[in-house]
Amino acid sequence: MLRSNVSRIDPKRRNVLDHRKKQFAEAAYKDTDYPHRLNFYSTPPTADITIEQFEQWAIDRLRILAELEACSFRNKSPAEAASHMKPLLDRYLPLDTNSSSSSQLFAQRQKDHYSHFILRLAFASTEDLRRRFTRVETMLFRMRLNADDSRERQAFINSLNLDWETVSDEEKRELASELAATASFGQKKGSYESQEEQTWCKVSWLRVPELVEQRRVYLRQGYAYVPAREQQAMVVSEFSSRLERQLELTARALPRLDEDDRLTPILAHLSKNFITPDASYVGTSSAISSADISARNIDTLVANHHFPACMSHLHRTLRRDAHLKHYGRLQYTLFLKGIGLNLEECLLFWRQSFNKITDDTFNKEYRYNVRHTYGDVGGDSNRRGGGYSPYSCQKILTEHPPGPGEAHGCPYRHFNMENLQTLLSQGMGVTDRGVLNGVKEDKEKQKFHMACNRVFEHLHKEEIKKAKEDGIMTAAQLETIVHPNEYFKRSYLLKNMGKMQGDVKMEG
Amino acid sequence: MPHSESAPESEDSPIPMVDAVAETTSAETPAVQQPADEDVDMTEADSGSSGTMEAKTQENQADSVTEPATSGPTESKPATGVKLEELFDEMDSDEDEEFPTTKKVAEVKREAASSPDLIDSDMEIDLHEASDPEIMRTFYQRLFPWRYLFQWLNHSPTPTNDFGHREFAFTLQNDAYLRYQSFTTSDLLRKDVLRLMPSRFEIGPVYSANPRDRKTLRNSSAFRPLSKELCFDIDLTDYDDIRTCCDKANICQKCWQFITMAIKVVDTALRDDFGFKHILWVYSGRRGAHAWVCDKSARSLDDQKRRAIAGYLEVIRGGAQSGKKVNLRRPLHPHLVRSLDILKGHFQSDVLEAQDPWRTEEQQEKLLALLPSDQKQLVTALRNKWTSSPDRSSVSKWADIDTVARTSSSGKIDTKSLLDAKQDIVLEYTYPRLDIEVSKKLNHLLKSPFVVHPGTGRVCVPIDVKRNLEGFDPLGVPTVQSLIREIDEWKKPETTEGGEGGEGEGQEQEKHVVDWEKTSLKGYIEYFRGFVLGLMKDEREGMKVKREREEGSGEGMEF
């Protein structure tokens, strides 16, 4: 108490006085120079900047990161994302190459460096924020690395001092066939003739987990044999693992951040603006107040095509088997929770649906999980947070792909075309050839959202037309759906337009 | 690494984590929860243990125990000899508590027998459910290899945090699930198991602090999982769409072959590709197998690396609706080429011949759907051929693909793509189907080896993959009931009637024959003991190297 009072006297000066912090204080006078365009962000910035710069730089970088994340939500390919991002990057966070002879090199790199570290402070606080920050920062880094001039890239990589052992010619000959099979992975035929010349390096597999996961390297006795062109991926994974580690340290240091109240509000504000789309779907915001959502009319809602394909498939499977596997239950329960089914009704719904088991089995094995999902039981934070929020398309598309016998996931992504067609025509009543062909094309291009929205528009075309004519819904309210609950909500509102005009106008 | 602590922290994160339900990270209070890996298990009624064993009267057993005292060379044994033994017992109490000798069993059996009618009391053992607490108690008291379990998890004979901070989770008789139990020694664990009589218990990770103290720690990062064996779970329910002999929780020798081939593929990959040495395969008690990779390097992997291994091994993707589940790029990765070599033979004998998966018309459509979609002609030709000769075996149908492809308009068929498709089909019907969630997470719990499966009564015994993988018979695994009978039926081997020398030996032997050695559990425990010793040896060497290095660098660092 007393000590903190003493140290409050002159916060500016304190840094200099405290002997434990001398090593940092000293660095303030050391100028950082930026020999490379890219930065591994291993040394924190030390020079002074104004509070306006602090805020502005952070906001600029945040804008870029948010856009990048949006690209990944929309399943853009790396090339598409790069072209989409280029004008934005040029505007908010330009980084020129050494060869460009720009006079702004230092300023640009400084801004890049500082903004990165400011956002670290803002996003280190929770696990989730850290993970997302690492992910988008890594995306940004990868994009820049790919765009870099090859000579400068090599110079940058060399400067990193990553120790990689090169595979000897002898060993290469010995493993020729295995290496050949690995090297040609994902390559077009004929493009790997220069097999002999390709350089391979050998590292512990622990350093290239991503390449191992996709079987892009040859493994022997714990060593990964990495072809030259994968080295970029190694640099990227090194970047992301270092950043992860650093963020962890930052998080631990945060509570001790000796800060007056100038920066803390800015940081808090920054992280608040970086919330995920599905996090915004907590509680009842997606539920429709006037709708009668209860266990007994779920079937009606399905029949009226209010559920997107994923949920209607889960529902049909549930009705067919009187059972759903774990992730299916989770995905469906959360969706039902999102449309406003309360816990009692939800328990009733599952109890009635699992009609082949006894009450005892249900209570023992399923009841707890449903309650946990609603935040009725479990740890403090689960209860306080009201359980989990419904899954967004992003989550359904990218996490936990369904295995044998599982019905969850996104039909547009996880079904083959035939089964998808069957589902669409039998389950959802889509028989229009044009729509089905469109869905097929979307699926081939991996635009699963587009396919889903296409089906939505087809099923609701009358209503949408009417809504547009009457001016009830603005264009913004009809943009791409990226959340199953949004699908339901929009569908429900459109179909009940006549009955509840008031409701429609106020919400988006 | 943030990955490694995702689970405990997920409580604080605003975004729901899927695994939170799968593992109840939030079980602040003991709560009823269904373990993630077995969906139908508890719902199945006990299929019943055989009651056909011949009843042996207890008098007989009593005879067998007292026999040595009254026969031949031991006859002259002085009464004081017994006391001497007891004296030794006390000195060696550790061992005797763990593996008590025959005499005690006989006593306990008499106490336990509720009915005065001795024949009935023995019958009871057979008719009892495996989950009968009395039977279970005897098993955990007399047969469970506590010491080796301790050494296995502790990696050293003296207690360390590897064991002390390890989470154990009990499923109690009323199906409540009790998490975050921890014990400093195997003895305390044993006592608690005997006190609570859980229907089974599971092993979790080693935490950074004692799991029992987790609530007293200030922040969540002080309590996070540090290490756990890398685990794999293969379950026959995942083969339901390709096995024809059984479904759900049922298994037979035929479909067990799927597990056999899966073990071969995974075991080879883990050893040759990743360089792991200490891999323990354990029968899960009903219809699957678990692998515990115990190398130090495997234990300390974070979630990302675990996911990488899981992804490396995973080939069969897609749910019930995704159609063709194997879609591999060519050329095949060396791991897949090797796996295909291992699996080819199994495909012919264990799938085509034993399972006969495409015999009916409905089934054959499955096969046709897996052929390349651009070869309609081939598909129609095959369909016509098979319709004209119904009830053709899968072996012939598989051979037909090539024959028809060769004869019909040979120019049009792309042999390369057909070959690829056939390879994919072989893999789809043989390649291991792993329950990948178990492997991905550092803090996933998995049932301990040697626990009794409450439904079947079978003991989760280790499988010696090097010597007897093919010969492993899941249906012949000792059940808790059979084991207890074996103890009772055990006769001290006749000491060689060789005169004076025999006497000393006889005493020696009697003292050291512990209960599990009298039963068919012997081989399994000996195998486990060998495995644990090998692991501890490597661990010790690793420590030595590390210490030397530290000492060496310490000198260099002197200032």
Interface residues (C-beta under 8 A of the other chain):
Chain A: T126 E127 D128 R130 R131 T134 E178 A180 A181 T182 S184 F185 G186 W205 L206 P209 E210 V212 E213 Q214 R215 Y218 L219 R220 Q221 G222 Y223 S241 E244 R245 L247 E248 A251 R252 I275 T276 D278 A279 V282 H313 K325 H326 Y327 L330 L334 I357 T361 N363 K364 E365 Y366 R367 Y368 N369 H372 T373 V377 G378 G379 D380 S381 N382 G385 G387 Y388 S389 Y391 E399 H400 P401 P402 G403 P404 G405 E406 A407 H408 G409 P411 H414 F415 N416 E418 N419 L420 L423
Chain B: M1 P2 H3 E5 S6 E9 S10 E11 D12 S13 P14 I15 P16 M17 V18 A20 V21 A22 T24 T25 S26 A27 E28 A31 V32 Q33 Q34 A36 D39 M42 T43 D175 S221 T237 D238 Y239 D240 D241 D272 D273 F274 G275 F276 S297 L301 Q304 K305 R307 A308 I309 A310 G311 Y312 I316 R317 G318 G319 A320 Q321 S322 G323 K324 K325 R329 P331 L332 H333 P334 H335 L336 V337 R433 D435 I436
